[in-house]
Amino acid sequence: MHDHVRLYLSKYQEILCCPRCRSSLTIGECDIACSSCGGRFGVEDDIPLLFWPSEWDASKERVAEQVRRFYEETPFPDYDEFDSVGSLMEKARRGLFAHLLDEQVPLGSRVLECGCGTAQLSIFLGIAPRTVFGTDVCVNSLRLGQEFKERHRLSGVHLLQMNLFRPVFRPGSFDLVICNGVLHHTPDPLLGLKTIASLARPGGYVLVGLYHRFGRVITSARGMLFRLFGQRLAFLDPNLRAPRTSAAKRRAWFNDQYRHPHESRHTIGEVLSWLPHAGLRFVKSIPRTVPFVGFSESEQLFSDEAPGTRLERLVVELGMAFSGSRQGGFFVVVARRP
């Protein structure tokens, strides 16, 4: 284990715990050990391997293993278009959501991204003076992010392997927990939300992004055509026909959207019903829960708004069948731990 890895693990040892039994971890010269159950965890390419399986029933374990294998073979998203921190920042800031996050997450915050993939968002948020932990089950994905952050000497970002259902952090350790595009690929999204919500401090925030039930309609139709006629119809997807998109990026997008082994689909109303079970209170959704109110450059992501009525949400969510396909039929809910 390299000295800089040992140093940062020792610095944050108070918030780390064993994913198996939740006891304290001891940072050794070569590995990480649990002081109670005797579990030992290695480090590979400067990435602490703190994964522990969920130990649930066979059908759920099968789904989890299929998803893990999929992302080990197809890390998403890739870094092919980024040759510098500046190019990563430019791309992230072109996306309104990432830009607003960077503007509105206070400097000095401690942020956790569960299911960070190749950690592009974690790295982007960690360029400013924040402490950001990016976690994922797939070492191949984390390795791409680790290589980028080490090449550009980004010391505020720490990547480690973790099962979000068996976290390696103590409850209440983070100002913001992000889980964007992940829970719908797990066997139990509600349990996942409950688990990650516990990691936010009182007064802290949780941000989750999920596939929408109606927003995926056009994507599903395209997927059926692709299965029948192959990728000769790739022009039907705006992300695949974009002229500046590299072949590697098109391949990663196609696999993630149309060949994924497991996904579930949800509504804003469904997630609203989950929040009390996770000990959370609704703050905001994207899209908004009232119709005809757009998402603007001045949006305050962490400013409370009242959820719309069922009828208002229905109008908004039906509209996602026509507007949601460009980004894969995605919606975001921001919640706060009281």
Backbone hydrogen bonds, N-H to C=O, Kabsch-Sander energy under -0.5 kcal/mol:
donor,donor_aa,acceptor,acceptor_aa,energy
5,V,2,H,-0.6
6,R,2,H,-2.2
7,L,3,D,-2.6
8,Y,4,H,-1.9
9,L,5,V,-2.3
10,S,6,R,-2.3
11,K,7,L,-2.2
12,Y,8,Y,-1.8
13,Q,10,S,-1.1
15,I,12,Y,-1.5
16,L,12,Y,-0.7
16,L,13,Q,-0.7
17,C,168,V,-2.4
18,C,23,S,-3.1
22,R,18,C,-2.2
26,T,33,A,-3.6
28,G,26,T,-0.8
28,G,31,D,-2.4
32,I,41,F,-2.9
33,A,26,T,-2.5
34,C,39,G,-2.8
35,S,24,S,-2.3
38,G,34,C,-0.5
41,F,32,I,-3.2
44,E,47,I,-2.3
47,I,44,E,-1.7
49,L,42,G,-3.0
50,L,48,P,-1.2
50,L,161,Q,-1.3
61,E,57,D,-2.4
62,R,58,A,-2.2
63,V,59,S,-1.6
64,A,60,K,-2.5
65,E,61,E,-2.3
66,Q,62,R,-2.2
67,V,63,V,-2.4
68,R,64,A,-2.3
69,R,65,E,-2.4
70,F,66,Q,-2.1
71,Y,67,V,-2.1
72,E,68,R,-1.9
73,E,69,R,-1.8
74,T,70,F,-1.8
82,F,79,Y,-1.7
83,D,81,E,-0.6
88,L,84,S,-1.6
89,M,85,V,-2.6
90,E,86,G,-2.5
91,K,87,S,-2.1
92,A,88,L,-2.5
93,R,89,M,-2.4
94,R,90,E,-1.0
95,G,91,K,-0.8
95,G,92,A,-0.8
96,L,94,R,-0.7
99,H,92,A,-0.5
99,H,95,G,-2.2
100,L,96,L,-2.5
101,L,97,F,-2.3
102,D,98,A,-2.4
103,E,99,H,-1.9
104,Q,100,L,-2.2
105,V,101,L,-2.5
108,G,129,P,-2.4
109,S,106,P,-1.6
111,V,109,S,-0.6
111,V,131,T,-3.0
112,L,176,L,-2.4
113,E,133,F,-2.8
114,C,112,L,-0.6
114,C,178,I,-2.9
115,G,113,E,-0.5
115,G,135,T,-1.6
116,C,113,E,-0.5
116,C,135,T,-2.8
118,T,76,F,-0.7
119,A,116,C,-2.3
123,I,119,A,-2.6
124,F,120,Q,-2.4
125,L,121,L,-2.7
126,G,122,S,-1.7
127,I,123,I,-0.7
127,I,124,F,-0.9
128,A,124,F,-0.5
130,R,128,A,-2.5
131,T,109,S,-2.4
132,V,130,R,-0.6
132,V,156,G,-2.7
133,F,111,V,-2.8
134,G,132,V,-0.5
134,G,158,H,-2.6
135,T,113,E,-2.8
136,D,160,L,-1.2
139,V,137,V,-0.7
142,L,138,C,-2.0
143,R,139,V,-2.6
144,L,140,N,-1.1
144,L,141,S,-0.5
145,G,141,S,-1.4
146,Q,142,L,-2.9
147,E,143,R,-2.5
148,F,144,L,-1.8
149,K,145,G,-2.7
150,E,146,Q,-2.4
151,R,147,E,-2.1
152,H,148,F,-1.6
153,R,150,E,-0.8
154,L,149,K,-2.5
155,S,153,R,-1.0
157,V,154,L,-0.8
158,H,132,V,-2.6
160,L,134,G,-2.1
161,Q,48,P,-2.6
162,M,136,D,-1.8
163,N,166,R,-0.5
164,L,162,M,-0.6
166,R,163,N,-2.3
170,R,15,I,-2.7
172,G,198,S,-2.1
173,S,170,R,-0.8
173,S,199,L,-0.8
174,F,199,L,-2.1
175,D,110,R,-2.3
176,L,110,R,-1.3
177,V,205,Y,-2.2
178,I,112,L,-3.2
179,C,207,L,-2.8
181,G,179,C,-0.6
181,G,209,G,-1.9
182,V,209,G,-0.7
185,H,182,V,-2.5
186,T,183,L,-1.7
192,G,188,D,-2.3
193,L,189,P,-2.4
194,K,190,L,-2.5
195,T,191,L,-2.3
196,I,192,G,-2.5
197,A,193,L,-2.4
198,S,194,K,-1.2
199,L,196,I,-1.4
200,A,197,A,-1.4
201,R,174,F,-3.1
203,G,337,R,-3.5
204,G,201,R,-2.9
205,Y,175,D,-2.5
206,V,335,A,-2.7
207,L,177,V,-2.9
208,V,333,V,-2.5
209,G,179,C,-1.9
210,L,331,F,-2.5
212,H,329,G,-3.5
213,R,266,H,-2.8
216,R,212,H,-1.3
217,V,214,F,-1.8
220,S,216,R,-2.7
221,A,217,V,-2.1
222,R,218,I,-2.6
223,G,219,T,-2.5
224,M,220,S,-2.0
225,L,221,A,-1.9
226,F,222,R,-2.7
227,R,223,G,-2.1
228,L,224,M,-1.6
229,F,225,L,-3.1
230,G,226,F,-2.3
232,R,229,F,-0.6
233,L,230,G,-1.3
234,A,231,Q,-1.9
236,L,233,L,-2.3
237,D,234,A,-2.0
240,L,237,D,-0.8
241,R,237,D,-1.6
242,A,238,P,-0.6
245,T,242,A,-1.4
250,R,246,S,-2.4
251,R,247,A,-2.4
252,A,248,A,-2.3
253,W,249,K,-2.5
254,F,250,R,-2.8
255,N,251,R,-2.4
256,D,252,A,-2.3
257,Q,253,W,-2.5
258,Y,254,F,-2.7
259,R,255,N,-1.7
264,S,184,H,-1.6
266,H,211,Y,-2.3
271,V,267,T,-2.0
272,L,268,I,-2.5
273,S,269,G,-1.6
274,W,270,E,-1.0
275,L,271,V,-1.6
277,H,274,W,-0.8
278,A,274,W,-1.2
278,A,275,L,-0.8
279,G,276,P,-1.1
280,L,275,L,-2.6
281,R,336,R,-2.4
283,V,334,V,-2.3
284,K,334,V,-1.8
286,I,332,V,-2.7
288,R,293,V,-0.5
293,V,290,V,-0.8
294,G,292,F,-0.6
296,S,294,G,-0.6
299,E,296,S,-1.5
301,L,299,E,-0.8
303,S,300,Q,-1.5
304,D,302,F,-0.5
305,E,283,V,-1.6
313,R,309,T,-2.8
314,L,310,R,-2.3
315,V,311,L,-2.1
316,V,312,E,-2.2
317,E,313,R,-3.1
318,L,314,L,-2.6
319,G,315,V,-1.7
320,M,316,V,-0.8
321,A,318,L,-1.5
322,F,319,G,-1.5
323,S,319,G,-1.7
324,G,320,M,-2.2
328,G,325,S,-1.7
329,G,324,G,-3.4
330,F,324,G,-0.5
331,F,210,L,-2.3
332,V,286,I,-2.5
333,V,208,V,-2.8
334,V,284,K,-3.3
335,A,206,V,-2.8
336,R,281,R,-2.8
337,R,204,G,-3.0
